[in-house]
Amino acid sequence: ISFIDSTHLKVCHNRRIHQHRTFKTVAERGFCSIGWFYGFKLHLIINDKGEIIAFFLTKGNVDDRNLKVMKSMTENMFGKLFADKGYIS
């Protein structure tokens, strides 16, 4: 049994996007349940014991259902994988 979900990783406040320089070439604006953010998305798969099975770091504007992300994370998986409705296509 495994579980998949994603979370946002903010690199700065939305008002500071134009001043931000550190991740300027790699971070992007994205949307999550809390609202708009500027940064990255961390996609995680954990097992029933809470151990990390796979992870993938993407730009903030990458959808949870992105096939490249899903295939790279689940290619060696077996058993059941549970997700929230953000992963339903």
Secondary structure as GFF3:
##gff-version 3
##sequence-region A 1 89
A	DSSP	beta_strand	2	12	.	.	.	ID=ss1
A	DSSP	three_ten_helix	14	19	.	.	.	ID=ss2
A	DSSP	beta_strand	28	32	.	.	.	ID=ss3
A	DSSP	beta_strand	35	47	.	.	.	ID=ss4
A	DSSP	beta_strand	52	59	.	.	.	ID=ss5
A	DSSP	alpha_helix	67	74	.	.	.	ID=ss6
A	DSSP	beta_strand	81	83	.	.	.	ID=ss7
A	DSSP	three_ten_helix	85	87	.	.	.	ID=ss8
###
